[in-house]
Amino acid sequence: MDRKTDNAIVRVLTEFCETAKVDYEGFEWITHFSDYNNFPMSLSVVCIYGTNKQLEKADVNAVYLHINKKLLSIGIHLKDIRRHVAFDTEERCTQENNGNWDERLP
């Protein structure tokens, strides 16, 4: 993967994030990681909600579909989007890592 591809991923995930903050109650932010030597298999997207209760109520299938559509729009085809998208909460990070996302995320 090159810089151009990474910039495209950032762009579509940012677009998704702005929409998700309106469309999905409790959705707060998104990030991604990848081992560029093993792309796209190593692509990992993490969606962050505010509270555990908000995440429990979330329509994660809608989120999977929305992210997959965004990635497809830039030519990234993933066999099973569920293997590439994870969910977490600010509440869990606070409880388990004292709010330290650098410690919590890969």
N, C-alpha and C positions, 0 to 999 in steps of 0.2 A: 504494500500500500504506500502511496506517496502523499505528499503534502496536499495536493489538489483534492485527493479523495478524502482525506481527513477534514479539510475545510468544508467539503460538501456535506459530510456527516454532521459536523458542527452546525452548519446552516439548517439542515432539515430537522435535526433534533431541537434546535432553538425554536424553529417554527412550531414544531409539535408542542414544545413546552408552553409557549404562549397560548396556544389553543387549549391545551390540557388544563391550564390554571383556571380557565373559564368553564370548560366542559366537564371536568372531573373534580367533584367536591373533595377538597383536602390535598389535591395534587400541588406540590410546591416546586420541585426542580428535578432536573435530569442530568446525568453524566454518562460518559462512556469510556471504555478502556479497550485496548487491543494490543496483541503482540503482532506487530506489523510483518513479521516473518511468517506468520500463520494466519493471514487474513483471507477470507472473512470468518473462518471458523472460530477465531479467537475473539471476535467482537463481542463485547459485553456492555449492555446498556442497563443502567440502574435508575429506576423511577422512585422518587422520594415523596412520600405523603407526610402530612403533619403528625397525625396520630394513628395508633394501631386500629382504633375503631373506624377511622376514615378508610384505611386500607382494607379492613374486613368488608366494608360496604362497597368497595370499588369494583367496577366492572372491568376486571383485568383482561378479559377477552377482547373488549373494545379497545383497550390500550394496546394490546398485542397487534391487533389488526391495523390500528392507526400508525403505529411505529413501522410495521412491516410495509405498509403502503408508502410511507415517507422514504424508507430505504430503497424500495423498488424504484421510486421515482428518480433515483440517482444511480441506478444499475446495480444495486447490491441485493443479491438473491440469497436468502438464507433458507435452508431446508426446513428448519423448525424454529420459528421465532421464539418459542417458549424457552428454548435452550440458551437464548442470547439476551433475554430481558429478565431482570430481577426487580424485586420491589423491597423497599425498606421504609422506615419512618424516622422522623426527627425524634419522636418519643423513644423509640428503641435505642437510637444512638445515644441519647441523653442517659438512659438507664444503664446501658451496657458499656459505653465508651466515654462517659462524661462529656458527650457532645463533640468528641474528636473524630471528625469524618476522615481525616488523614490516616488515623489508626484503624478505622473501621473498613474503609474501602480498599480494594486491592492495589 
